[in-house]
Amino acid sequence: MHNVVIIGSGCAGLTAAIYAGRASLKPLVIDGHEPGGQLTLTTTVENFPGFPDGILGPDLTDNMRKQAQKFGAEFKSGAVTAVDLSKRPFRVTAGEATYETQTLIVAAGASARLLGLESERKLMGHGVSTCATCDGFFFRGKPIAVVGGGDSAMEEANFLTRYASKVYLVHRRNEFRASKIMSERVQANPKIELVTPVVVEEILSGEGGVTGMRLKNAKTGALSEVQVDGVFVSIGHEPNTKPFRGQLDMDANGYLIAKNGSSHTNVPGVFVAGDVHDSRYRQAITAAGSGCKAAIDAEKFLEEHSH
């Protein structure tokens, strides 16, 4: 029997583990299918407070993990496959193990949808990114591409013109899913060039990282290449909420809903933190802040229920 089980070991889950550990709750952290979260996919993090020279994403999560362990947090590897939230104690199944807990913090994160190319996986963090806010600065004065056709892709393309010399917006159709106002902003931006209807066949690389993309025309099949130093994949995120369907309230896109700016869900004793419910900001610092909130809310819940 655990006081608190935390699902996910990104910034949100690890911060929750630090706070819960310092409150002597001896939290159990289940790593999830992406140990360390999305920060493991990036290289230098320059916008996390306290690191004026930046810090590598994996190093930041490793430091947080050690800090949580120092305060008594226990870690188990594996991804959660099922939960039973019908009564307390809650039951959480990961692999062949089942854990019982008085409170649960869901910090399972959201996974960026990817193109599925081998070159994309190999170059992730080395010219390929899923976060313009995180990595745009590194491409100052360089040509880059954004892949996608929704509002997020349009927003990232506009944002990246602050840094890049040119932004190619690559989409597989001539029509965009984005709202009219976002599309008009992109088309009015002189630093953005629309490249449609094309499919990304390959991300090209050299010694220094990304050098370009090989594109295939979706109608004619003709191949072409565009030279860029960075590729931002912006085709959406998938919240890791499958085990909670039918038990926790979600929005239309599957993100968990928190009550009134707190971390409380519709099930008393279950709390949310990080990208599993934040589809807007998706930053390391906001995830960490919500992990803090969830741990404090869980501690207060346990006090009120005499645990």
Secondary structure, 3 states (H helix, E strand, C coil): CEEEEEECCCHHHHHHHHHHHHCCCCCEEECECCCCHHHHHCCEECCCCCCCCCEEHHHHHHHHHHHHHHCCCEEECECEEEEECCCCCEEEEECCEEEEEEEEEECCCEEECCCCCHHHHHHECCCEECCHHHHHHHHCCCEEEEECCCHHHHHHHHHHCCCCCEEEEECCCCCCCCCHHHHHHHHHCCCEEEECCEEEEEEEEECCEEEEEEEEECCCCCEEEEECCEEEECCCEEECCHHHCCCCCECCCCCECCCCCCCECCCCCEEECHHHCCCCCCCHHHHHHHHHHHHHHHHHHHHHCCC
